[in-house]
Amino acid sequence: MRVTDENDLAPRLREWLARLPEEAVPIPYQQAAEALGLTPPRTIQRVALALEALMREDVAAGRPMIAALVVSRRGDLPRQGFFELAVELGRFPADPALHEAAYRQELARVMAER
């Protein structure tokens, strides 16, 4: 999938994430960037911005955040920006000690709706 317009990135990312087989998720940010045909510079930043747009859309629509399917390659959790925005959007509690559990619940909700 090639991206020619940055404005198309979030809907294309949603479409791609929705089609991934259950056993293939969660996926690292770099894999998402590659699948979307992004090239440097700022590939991961562009993926992160698209994921933030998807988070805002999902919370506004009362859906689980599909962005939970994308994680850091250094572990099995999203980057800090995911948690910060989830708190800002009222989806996660403010206490960072509760973030991992909240993420696991969100991921389960996303998987249940697939």
N, CA, C and O atoms as CSV, one atom per row, in Angstrom:
chain,resi,resn,atom,element,x,y,z
A,1,MET,N,N,0.863,-1.179,0.000
A,1,MET,CA,C,0.000,0.000,0.000
A,1,MET,C,C,0.902,1.232,0.000
A,1,MET,O,O,1.731,1.385,0.897
A,2,ARG,N,N,0.758,2.089,-0.964
A,2,ARG,CA,C,1.565,3.305,-1.048
A,2,ARG,C,C,0.717,4.503,-0.637
A,2,ARG,O,O,-0.466,4.591,-0.964
A,3,VAL,N,N,1.336,5.399,0.070
A,3,VAL,CA,C,0.638,6.606,0.500
A,3,VAL,C,C,1.160,7.773,-0.319
A,3,VAL,O,O,2.363,8.029,-0.367
A,4,THR,N,N,0.248,8.466,-0.955
A,4,THR,CA,C,0.667,9.623,-1.735
A,4,THR,C,C,0.265,10.924,-1.051
A,4,THR,O,O,0.818,11.980,-1.358
A,5,ASP,N,N,-0.670,10.860,-0.150
A,5,ASP,CA,C,-1.178,12.056,0.510
A,5,ASP,C,C,-1.174,11.811,2.018
A,5,ASP,O,O,-1.773,10.849,2.497
A,6,GLU,N,N,-0.499,12.682,2.759
A,6,GLU,CA,C,-0.436,12.524,4.222
A,6,GLU,C,C,-1.834,12.513,4.843
A,6,GLU,O,O,-2.049,11.864,5.866
A,7,ASN,N,N,-2.783,13.226,4.235
A,7,ASN,CA,C,-4.139,13.262,4.771
A,7,ASN,C,C,-4.834,11.915,4.654
A,7,ASN,O,O,-5.792,11.644,5.379
A,8,ASP,N,N,-4.363,11.076,3.756
A,8,ASP,CA,C,-4.932,9.744,3.574
A,8,ASP,C,C,-4.357,8.735,4.549
A,8,ASP,O,O,-4.856,7.614,4.637
A,9,LEU,N,N,-3.339,9.100,5.266
A,9,LEU,CA,C,-2.614,8.129,6.068
A,9,LEU,C,C,-3.483,7.462,7.133
A,9,LEU,O,O,-3.472,6.236,7.237
A,10,ALA,N,N,-4.224,8.216,7.917
A,10,ALA,CA,C,-5.030,7.627,8.999
A,10,ALA,C,C,-6.076,6.652,8.455
A,10,ALA,O,O,-6.169,5.537,8.969
A,11,PRO,N,N,-6.869,7.017,7.442
A,11,PRO,CA,C,-7.845,6.035,6.947
A,11,PRO,C,C,-7.189,4.802,6.331
A,11,PRO,O,O,-7.710,3.694,6.457
A,12,ARG,N,N,-6.055,4.988,5.671
A,12,ARG,CA,C,-5.353,3.839,5.096
A,12,ARG,C,C,-4.799,2.937,6.196
A,12,ARG,O,O,-4.823,1.711,6.081
A,13,LEU,N,N,-4.304,3.554,7.253
A,13,LEU,CA,C,-3.787,2.786,8.371
A,13,LEU,C,C,-4.918,2.004,9.040
A,13,LEU,O,O,-4.739,0.832,9.372
A,14,ARG,N,N,-6.071,2.631,9.242
A,14,ARG,CA,C,-7.218,1.934,9.832
A,14,ARG,C,C,-7.601,0.728,8.978
A,14,ARG,O,O,-7.824,-0.368,9.494
A,15,GLU,N,N,-7.673,0.941,7.689
A,15,GLU,CA,C,-8.055,-0.133,6.773
A,15,GLU,C,C,-7.060,-1.295,6.866
A,15,GLU,O,O,-7.459,-2.457,6.939
A,16,TRP,N,N,-5.768,-0.972,6.862
A,16,TRP,CA,C,-4.741,-1.998,6.929
A,16,TRP,C,C,-4.803,-2.755,8.254
A,16,TRP,O,O,-4.746,-3.985,8.271
A,17,LEU,N,N,-4.919,-2.026,9.361
A,17,LEU,CA,C,-4.986,-2.665,10.676
A,17,LEU,C,C,-6.205,-3.579,10.784
A,17,LEU,O,O,-6.122,-4.667,11.353
A,18,ALA,N,N,-7.314,-3.143,10.247
A,18,ALA,CA,C,-8.552,-3.928,10.324
A,18,ALA,C,C,-8.434,-5.244,9.557
A,18,ALA,O,O,-9.093,-6.225,9.903
A,19,ARG,N,N,-7.610,-5.269,8.529
A,19,ARG,CA,C,-7.459,-6.478,7.710
A,19,ARG,C,C,-6.407,-7.447,8.236
A,19,ARG,O,O,-6.343,-8.584,7.770
A,20,LEU,N,N,-5.596,-7.039,9.174
A,20,LEU,CA,C,-4.543,-7.915,9.686
A,20,LEU,C,C,-5.159,-9.134,10.367
A,20,LEU,O,O,-6.139,-9.003,11.101
A,21,PRO,N,N,-4.592,-10.320,10.131
A,21,PRO,CA,C,-5.097,-11.496,10.829
A,21,PRO,C,C,-4.826,-11.395,12.331
A,21,PRO,O,O,-3.855,-10.772,12.762
A,22,GLU,N,N,-5.683,-12.007,13.099
A,22,GLU,CA,C,-5.589,-11.925,14.558
A,22,GLU,C,C,-4.217,-12.341,15.068
A,22,GLU,O,O,-3.691,-11.733,16.000
A,23,GLU,N,N,-3.635,-13.369,14.467
A,23,GLU,CA,C,-2.344,-13.856,14.946
A,23,GLU,C,C,-1.190,-12.911,14.599
A,23,GLU,O,O,-0.080,-13.087,15.101
A,24,ALA,N,N,-1.438,-11.913,13.750
A,24,ALA,CA,C,-0.383,-10.983,13.328
A,24,ALA,C,C,-0.299,-9.734,14.194
A,24,ALA,O,O,0.618,-8.931,14.024
A,25,VAL,N,N,-1.226,-9.555,15.108
A,25,VAL,CA,C,-1.247,-8.337,15.912
A,25,VAL,C,C,-0.971,-8.664,17.369
A,25,VAL,O,O,-1.243,-9.782,17.806
A,26,PRO,N,N,-0.435,-7.711,18.136
A,26,PRO,CA,C,-0.086,-6.349,17.732
A,26,PRO,C,C,1.185,-6.328,16.879
A,26,PRO,O,O,1.963,-7.281,16.870
A,27,ILE,N,N,1.372,-5.230,16.173
A,27,ILE,CA,C,2.505,-5.061,15.266
A,27,ILE,C,C,3.318,-3.837,15.679
A,27,ILE,O,O,2.777,-2.910,16.282
A,28,PRO,N,N,4.618,-3.824,15.358
A,28,PRO,CA,C,5.440,-2.660,15.699
A,28,PRO,C,C,5.182,-1.476,14.756
A,28,PRO,O,O,4.725,-1.647,13.626
A,29,TYR,N,N,5.483,-0.293,15.248
A,29,TYR,CA,C,5.313,0.931,14.464
A,29,TYR,C,C,6.038,0.830,13.124
A,29,TYR,O,O,5.508,1.249,12.095
A,30,GLN,N,N,7.252,0.275,13.138
A,30,GLN,CA,C,8.041,0.187,11.910
A,30,GLN,C,C,7.337,-0.667,10.860
A,30,GLN,O,O,7.368,-0.334,9.675
A,31,GLN,N,N,6.711,-1.749,11.274
A,31,GLN,CA,C,5.984,-2.603,10.330
A,31,GLN,C,C,4.811,-1.845,9.719
A,31,GLN,O,O,4.522,-1.998,8.532
A,32,ALA,N,N,4.140,-1.032,10.521
A,32,ALA,CA,C,3.044,-0.217,10.001
A,32,ALA,C,C,3.571,0.783,8.984
A,32,ALA,O,O,2.966,0.983,7.931
A,33,ALA,N,N,4.692,1.408,9.295
A,33,ALA,CA,C,5.290,2.382,8.373
A,33,ALA,C,C,5.646,1.717,7.051
A,33,ALA,O,O,5.378,2.268,5.984
A,34,GLU,N,N,6.245,0.545,7.118
A,34,GLU,CA,C,6.634,-0.176,5.904
A,34,GLU,C,C,5.416,-0.591,5.089
A,34,GLU,O,O,5.413,-0.470,3.863
A,35,ALA,N,N,4.390,-1.076,5.763
A,35,ALA,CA,C,3.176,-1.506,5.065
A,35,ALA,C,C,2.499,-0.353,4.345
A,35,ALA,O,O,1.868,-0.543,3.305
A,36,LEU,N,N,2.633,0.842,4.904
A,36,LEU,CA,C,2.024,2.023,4.289
A,36,LEU,C,C,2.930,2.653,3.236
A,36,LEU,O,O,2.561,3.641,2.600
A,37,GLY,N,N,4.108,2.083,3.056
A,37,GLY,CA,C,5.022,2.594,2.041
A,37,GLY,C,C,5.700,3.890,2.421
A,37,GLY,O,O,6.133,4.641,1.547
A,38,LEU,N,N,5.802,4.167,3.713
A,38,LEU,CA,C,6.444,5.398,4.165
A,38,LEU,C,C,7.956,5.274,4.053
A,38,LEU,O,O,8.524,4.208,4.292
A,39,THR,N,N,8.584,6.351,3.695
A,39,THR,CA,C,10.041,6.391,3.635
A,39,THR,C,C,10.529,7.550,4.496
A,39,THR,O,O,9.802,8.522,4.700
A,40,PRO,N,N,11.756,7.450,5.002
A,40,PRO,CA,C,12.305,8.519,5.843
A,40,PRO,C,C,12.302,9.846,5.091
A,40,PRO,O,O,12.329,9.859,3.860
A,41,PRO,N,N,12.271,10.929,5.799
A,41,PRO,CA,C,12.379,11.045,7.255
A,41,PRO,C,C,11.020,10.942,7.948
A,41,PRO,O,O,9.971,10.973,7.304
A,42,ARG,N,N,11.066,10.818,9.271
A,42,ARG,CA,C,9.891,10.909,10.146
A,42,ARG,C,C,8.862,9.806,9.923
A,42,ARG,O,O,7.669,10.047,10.108
A,43,THR,N,N,9.277,8.616,9.536
A,43,THR,CA,C,8.291,7.567,9.269
A,43,THR,C,C,7.497,7.204,10.519
A,43,THR,O,O,6.269,7.126,10.477
A,44,ILE,N,N,8.193,6.982,11.628
A,44,ILE,CA,C,7.497,6.589,12.849
A,44,ILE,C,C,6.634,7.733,13.364
A,44,ILE,O,O,5.534,7.503,13.866
A,45,GLN,N,N,7.122,8.957,13.243
A,45,GLN,CA,C,6.328,10.112,13.676
A,45,GLN,C,C,5.038,10.211,12.864
A,45,GLN,O,O,3.983,10.518,13.420
A,46,ARG,N,N,5.108,9.957,11.563
A,46,ARG,CA,C,3.902,10.013,10.735
A,46,ARG,C,C,2.922,8.909,11.107
A,46,ARG,O,O,1.710,9.127,11.116
A,47,VAL,N,N,3.441,7.728,11.412
A,47,VAL,CA,C,2.560,6.649,11.878
A,47,VAL,C,C,1.911,7.063,13.200
A,47,VAL,O,O,0.707,6.884,13.380
A,48,ALA,N,N,2.694,7.610,14.115
A,48,ALA,CA,C,2.161,8.025,15.417
A,48,ALA,C,C,1.066,9.081,15.260
A,48,ALA,O,O,0.045,9.015,15.945
A,49,LEU,N,N,1.263,10.041,14.379
A,49,LEU,CA,C,0.237,11.071,14.152
A,49,LEU,C,C,-1.035,10.460,13.574
A,49,LEU,O,O,-2.141,10.849,13.951
A,50,ALA,N,N,-0.883,9.513,12.666
A,50,ALA,CA,C,-2.056,8.843,12.100
A,50,ALA,C,C,-2.776,8.040,13.185
A,50,ALA,O,O,-4.006,8.024,13.235
A,51,LEU,N,N,-2.015,7.379,14.047
A,51,LEU,CA,C,-2.626,6.621,15.138
A,51,LEU,C,C,-3.364,7.543,16.103
A,51,LEU,O,O,-4.434,7.194,16.602
A,52,GLU,N,N,-2.799,8.716,16.367
A,52,GLU,CA,C,-3.487,9.682,17.232
A,52,GLU,C,C,-4.813,10.113,16.609
A,52,GLU,O,O,-5.811,10.251,17.316
A,53,ALA,N,N,-4.834,10.323,15.315
A,53,ALA,CA,C,-6.086,10.686,14.638
A,53,ALA,C,C,-7.109,9.557,14.781
A,53,ALA,O,O,-8.290,9.812,15.016
A,54,LEU,N,N,-6.654,8.318,14.640
A,54,LEU,CA,C,-7.559,7.172,14.793
A,54,LEU,C,C,-8.076,7.068,16.219
A,54,LEU,O,O,-9.241,6.734,16.435
A,55,MET,N,N,-7.217,7.352,17.192
A,55,MET,CA,C,-7.645,7.310,18.591
A,55,MET,C,C,-8.756,8.326,18.832
A,55,MET,O,O,-9.765,8.015,19.466
A,56,ARG,N,N,-8.566,9.543,18.321
A,56,ARG,CA,C,-9.583,10.581,18.501
A,56,ARG,C,C,-10.904,10.169,17.855
A,56,ARG,O,O,-11.970,10.349,18.444
A,57,GLU,N,N,-10.832,9.617,16.643
A,57,GLU,CA,C,-12.043,9.168,15.954
A,57,GLU,C,C,-12.746,8.060,16.738
A,57,GLU,O,O,-13.964,8.092,16.913
A,58,ASP,N,N,-11.974,7.084,17.205
A,58,ASP,CA,C,-12.561,5.941,17.898
A,58,ASP,C,C,-13.207,6.343,19.212
A,58,ASP,O,O,-14.311,5.895,19.521
A,59,VAL,N,N,-12.535,7.178,19.987
A,59,VAL,CA,C,-13.110,7.614,21.260
A,59,VAL,C,C,-14.380,8.434,21.004
A,59,VAL,O,O,-15.377,8.263,21.706
A,60,ALA,N,N,-14.349,9.309,20.020
A,60,ALA,CA,C,-15.533,10.116,19.701
A,60,ALA,C,C,-16.712,9.240,19.283
A,60,ALA,O,O,-17.866,9.574,19.552
A,61,ALA,N,N,-16.419,8.120,18.627
A,61,ALA,CA,C,-17.478,7.221,18.149
A,61,ALA,C,C,-17.822,6.127,19.165
A,61,ALA,O,O,-18.697,5.298,18.916
A,62,GLY,N,N,-17.127,6.130,20.319
A,62,GLY,CA,C,-17.398,5.122,21.329
A,62,GLY,C,C,-16.865,3.734,20.986
A,62,GLY,O,O,-17.325,2.735,21.540
A,63,ARG,N,N,-15.904,3.671,20.079
A,63,ARG,CA,C,-15.309,2.394,19.676
A,63,ARG,C,C,-14.018,2.137,20.438
A,63,ARG,O,O,-13.405,3.066,20.964
A,64,PRO,N,N,-13.604,0.866,20.498
A,64,PRO,CA,C,-12.263,0.581,21.028
A,64,PRO,C,C,-11.222,1.237,20.118
A,64,PRO,O,O,-11.453,1.395,18.920
A,65,MET,N,N,-10.101,1.611,20.678
A,65,MET,CA,C,-9.068,2.316,19.910
A,65,MET,C,C,-8.225,1.319,19.115
A,65,MET,O,O,-7.414,0.590,19.686
A,66,ILE,N,N,-8.419,1.292,17.810
A,66,ILE,CA,C,-7.683,0.380,16.934
A,66,ILE,C,C,-6.181,0.638,17.022
A,66,ILE,O,O,-5.382,-0.242,16.701
A,67,ALA,N,N,-5.797,1.819,17.448
A,67,ALA,CA,C,-4.374,2.149,17.607
A,67,ALA,C,C,-3.690,1.229,18.620
A,67,ALA,O,O,-2.463,1.139,18.627
A,68,ALA,N,N,-4.449,0.549,19.470
A,68,ALA,CA,C,-3.873,-0.383,20.435
A,68,ALA,C,C,-3.173,-1.558,19.751
A,68,ALA,O,O,-2.424,-2.294,20.394
A,69,LEU,N,N,-3.414,-1.734,18.459
A,69,LEU,CA,C,-2.790,-2.836,17.722
A,69,LEU,C,C,-1.340,-2.553,17.348
A,69,LEU,O,O,-0.655,-3.432,16.824
A,70,VAL,N,N,-0.862,-1.335,17.612
A,70,VAL,CA,C,0.499,-0.959,17.222
A,70,VAL,C,C,1.317,-0.708,18.490
A,70,VAL,O,O,0.925,0.070,19.360
A,71,VAL,N,N,2.468,-1.388,18.571
A,71,VAL,CA,C,3.297,-1.334,19.777
A,71,VAL,C,C,4.743,-1.010,19.430
A,71,VAL,O,O,5.156,-1.067,18.272
A,72,SER,N,N,5.487,-0.675,20.453
A,72,SER,CA,C,6.915,-0.419,20.305
A,72,SER,C,C,7.652,-1.729,20.062
A,72,SER,O,O,7.260,-2.768,20.593
A,73,ARG,N,N,8.697,-1.690,19.278
A,73,ARG,CA,C,9.478,-2.912,19.038
A,73,ARG,C,C,10.270,-3.316,20.276
A,73,ARG,O,O,10.785,-4.432,20.349
A,74,ARG,N,N,10.368,-2.411,21.250
A,74,ARG,CA,C,11.117,-2.699,22.480
A,74,ARG,C,C,10.231,-3.292,23.559
A,74,ARG,O,O,10.570,-3.224,24.741
A,75,GLY,N,N,9.142,-3.852,23.190
A,75,GLY,CA,C,8.247,-4.443,24.184
A,75,GLY,C,C,6.910,-4.728,23.550
A,75,GLY,O,O,6.781,-4.768,22.327
A,76,ASP,N,N,5.937,-4.921,24.375
A,76,ASP,CA,C,4.620,-5.232,23.841
A,76,ASP,C,C,3.591,-4.174,24.215
A,76,ASP,O,O,2.402,-4.461,24.351
A,77,LEU,N,N,4.070,-2.955,24.376
A,77,LEU,CA,C,3.190,-1.827,24.696
A,77,LEU,C,C,3.407,-0.711,23.688
A,77,LEU,O,O,4.487,-0.592,23.109
A,78,PRO,N,N,2.375,0.112,23.477
A,78,PRO,CA,C,2.567,1.292,22.628
A,78,PRO,C,C,3.536,2.280,23.266
A,78,PRO,O,O,3.909,2.151,24.432
A,79,ARG,N,N,3.925,3.250,22.485
A,79,ARG,CA,C,4.798,4.312,22.996
A,79,ARG,C,C,4.040,5.209,23.967
A,79,ARG,O,O,2.812,5.173,24.049
A,80,GLN,N,N,4.809,6.017,24.702
A,80,GLN,CA,C,4.241,6.863,25.750
A,80,GLN,C,C,3.147,7.796,25.229
A,80,GLN,O,O,2.172,8.057,25.933
A,81,GLY,N,N,3.298,8.293,24.016
A,81,GLY,CA,C,2.289,9.196,23.459
A,81,GLY,C,C,0.901,8.577,23.388
A,81,GLY,O,O,-0.097,9.282,23.542
A,82,PHE,N,N,0.824,7.281,23.160
A,82,PHE,CA,C,-0.462,6.580,23.142
A,82,PHE,C,C,-1.151,6.731,24.494
A,82,PHE,O,O,-2.334,7.061,24.568
A,83,PHE,N,N,-0.394,6.485,25.558
A,83,PHE,CA,C,-0.964,6.553,26.901
A,83,PHE,C,C,-1.359,7.979,27.264
A,83,PHE,O,O,-2.412,8.206,27.860
A,84,GLU,N,N,-0.514,8.935,26.905
A,84,GLU,CA,C,-0.824,10.339,27.195
A,84,GLU,C,C,-2.119,10.765,26.514
A,84,GLU,O,O,-2.957,11.425,27.128
A,85,LEU,N,N,-2.285,10.389,25.248
A,85,LEU,CA,C,-3.508,10.776,24.533
A,85,LEU,C,C,-4.714,10.006,25.072
A,85,LEU,O,O,-5.806,10.565,25.174
A,86,ALA,N,N,-4.531,8.742,25.414
A,86,ALA,CA,C,-5.646,7.961,25.977
A,86,ALA,C,C,-6.152,8.597,27.270
A,86,ALA,O,O,-7.356,8.615,27.522
A,87,VAL,N,N,-5.231,9.122,28.094
A,87,VAL,CA,C,-5.627,9.828,29.316
A,87,VAL,C,C,-6.345,11.120,28.946
A,87,VAL,O,O,-7.412,11.418,29.484
A,88,GLU,N,N,-5.757,11.889,28.022
A,88,GLU,CA,C,-6.355,13.165,27.600
A,88,GLU,C,C,-7.772,12.965,27.066
A,88,GLU,O,O,-8.651,13.797,27.295
A,89,LEU,N,N,-7.987,11.865,26.358
A,89,LEU,CA,C,-9.296,11.581,25.766
A,89,LEU,C,C,-10.272,10.965,26.771
A,89,LEU,O,O,-11.432,10.719,26.441
A,90,GLY,N,N,-9.800,10.715,27.996
A,90,GLY,CA,C,-10.665,10.161,29.028
A,90,GLY,C,C,-10.849,8.657,28.936
A,90,GLY,O,O,-11.712,8.103,29.618
A,91,ARG,N,N,-10.075,7.995,28.126
A,91,ARG,CA,C,-10.213,6.546,27.966
A,91,ARG,C,C,-9.410,5.781,29.023
A,91,ARG,O,O,-9.817,4.698,29.444
A,92,PHE,N,N,-8.267,6.337,29.455
A,92,PHE,CA,C,-7.416,5.688,30.447
A,92,PHE,C,C,-7.361,6.545,31.697
A,92,PHE,O,O,-7.527,7.763,31.624
A,93,PRO,N,N,-7.128,5.918,32.853
A,93,PRO,CA,C,-6.970,6.685,34.090
A,93,PRO,C,C,-5.672,7.489,34.062
A,93,PRO,O,O,-4.737,7.140,33.342
A,94,ALA,N,N,-5.620,8.543,34.831
A,94,ALA,CA,C,-4.439,9.409,34.859
A,94,ALA,C,C,-3.233,8.737,35.507
A,94,ALA,O,O,-2.094,9.058,35.168
A,95,ASP,N,N,-3.466,7.810,36.433
A,95,ASP,CA,C,-2.378,7.161,37.163
A,95,ASP,C,C,-1.574,6.239,36.238
A,95,ASP,O,O,-2.106,5.237,35.761
A,96,PRO,N,N,-0.299,6.564,35.979
A,96,PRO,CA,C,0.522,5.726,35.091
A,96,PRO,C,C,0.639,4.275,35.554
A,96,PRO,O,O,0.873,3.386,34.735
A,97,ALA,N,N,0.481,4.026,36.843
A,97,ALA,CA,C,0.560,2.658,37.351
A,97,ALA,C,C,-0.583,1.795,36.815
A,97,ALA,O,O,-0.497,0.567,36.839
A,98,LEU,N,N,-1.639,2.424,36.340
A,98,LEU,CA,C,-2.804,1.695,35.830
A,98,LEU,C,C,-2.812,1.590,34.300
A,98,LEU,O,O,-3.700,0.963,33.722
A,99,HIS,N,N,-1.837,2.195,33.665
A,99,HIS,CA,C,-1.841,2.256,32.202
A,99,HIS,C,C,-1.709,0.898,31.523
A,99,HIS,O,O,-2.425,0.621,30.561
A,100,GLU,N,N,-0.821,0.059,31.998
A,100,GLU,CA,C,-0.640,-1.235,31.327
A,100,GLU,C,C,-1.923,-2.062,31.387
A,100,GLU,O,O,-2.325,-2.660,30.388
A,101,ALA,N,N,-2.559,-2.096,32.540
A,101,ALA,CA,C,-3.814,-2.847,32.668
A,101,ALA,C,C,-4.898,-2.251,31.770
A,101,ALA,O,O,-5.659,-2.985,31.139
A,102,ALA,N,N,-4.964,-0.935,31.715
A,102,ALA,CA,C,-5.946,-0.276,30.850
A,102,ALA,C,C,-5.671,-0.609,29.384
A,102,ALA,O,O,-6.598,-0.837,28.607
A,103,TYR,N,N,-4.383,-0.636,29.011
A,103,TYR,CA,C,-4.021,-0.998,27.641
A,103,TYR,C,C,-4.452,-2.427,27.329
A,103,TYR,O,O,-5.032,-2.684,26.274
A,104,ARG,N,N,-4.176,-3.349,28.230
A,104,ARG,CA,C,-4.542,-4.754,28.004
A,104,ARG,C,C,-6.058,-4.887,27.804
A,104,ARG,O,O,-6.511,-5.659,26.958
A,105,GLN,N,N,-6.828,-4.140,28.577
A,105,GLN,CA,C,-8.290,-4.167,28.423
A,105,GLN,C,C,-8.698,-3.581,27.074
A,105,GLN,O,O,-9.586,-4.109,26.405
A,106,GLU,N,N,-8.051,-2.493,26.681
A,106,GLU,CA,C,-8.370,-1.856,25.395
A,106,GLU,C,C,-8.032,-2.796,24.241
A,106,GLU,O,O,-8.817,-2.937,23.303
A,107,LEU,N,N,-6.874,-3.434,24.308
A,107,LEU,CA,C,-6.491,-4.385,23.277
A,107,LEU,C,C,-7.491,-5.533,23.189
A,107,LEU,O,O,-7.846,-5.963,22.091
A,108,ALA,N,N,-7.941,-6.023,24.320
A,108,ALA,CA,C,-8.955,-7.092,24.333
A,108,ALA,C,C,-10.255,-6.628,23.683
A,108,ALA,O,O,-10.899,-7.395,22.967
A,109,ARG,N,N,-10.644,-5.377,23.929
A,109,ARG,CA,C,-11.851,-4.827,23.310
A,109,ARG,C,C,-11.694,-4.732,21.792
A,109,ARG,O,O,-12.613,-5.056,21.041
A,110,VAL,N,N,-10.526,-4.286,21.356
A,110,VAL,CA,C,-10.267,-4.202,19.904
A,110,VAL,C,C,-10.354,-5.590,19.287
A,110,VAL,O,O,-10.983,-5.774,18.245
A,111,MET,N,N,-9.722,-6.564,19.928
A,111,MET,CA,C,-9.709,-7.922,19.379
A,111,MET,C,C,-11.110,-8.528,19.365
A,111,MET,O,O,-11.458,-9.266,18.443
A,112,ALA,N,N,-11.908,-8.223,20.372
A,112,ALA,CA,C,-13.276,-8.763,20.447
A,112,ALA,C,C,-14.156,-8.217,19.326
A,112,ALA,O,O,-15.101,-8.883,18.904
A,113,GLU,N,N,-13.859,-7.028,18.847
A,113,GLU,CA,C,-14.667,-6.410,17.785
A,113,GLU,C,C,-14.187,-6.751,16.387
A,113,GLU,O,O,-14.828,-6.366,15.410
A,114,ARG,N,N,-13.074,-7.465,16.268
A,114,ARG,CA,C,-12.532,-7.815,14.956
A,114,ARG,C,C,-13.368,-8.863,14.284
A,114,ARG,O,O,-13.058,-9.278,13.167
